[in-house]
Amino acid sequence: MDIPAGPLARQKRYILMLWCLLGYEPRSLDARVSKQFGVETFVWLTDPAALATLAKDLWSRCRKAGIDPEPAEAGGTRRETATAMAK
């Protein structure tokens, strides 16, 4: 999925990263956005509040699944190790 440049591109790339980390197909994000926000495709979603809602939900899902939702450039890792999860 190609995220065009723009003021919301970084947030959209982060959402797409979380979506993929959770094991979902990138194209199914369009269906989620269409159902939840009434926008046909994810790349057309321009409401910052809707993007924040989506990001918070995916962040929470990642945490519950034991996936570190922080981007690698921010010091996070893609997945927590089993030993870290056991602590």
URTANOR-V963399 format. One record per backbone hydrogen bond with DSSP energy under -0.5 kcal/mol. NH is the residue of the N-H (numbers start at 1). CO is the residue of the C=O. Records with the same first field share a line. If there is no record, write none. Layout:
NH=CO, CO
This chain:
3=1
4=2
9=6
12=8
13=9
14=10
15=11
16=12
17=13
18=14
19=15
20=16
21=17
22=18
23=20
24=19
28=25
29=26
30=27
31=27
32=28
33=29
34=30
35=31
36=32
37=33
38=33, 34
39=33
44=41
45=42
48=46
51=47
52=48
53=49
54=50
55=51
56=52
57=53
58=54
59=55
60=56
61=57
62=58
63=59
64=60
65=61
66=63
67=62
69=67
74=71
75=72
76=71
80=66
85=81
86=82
87=83
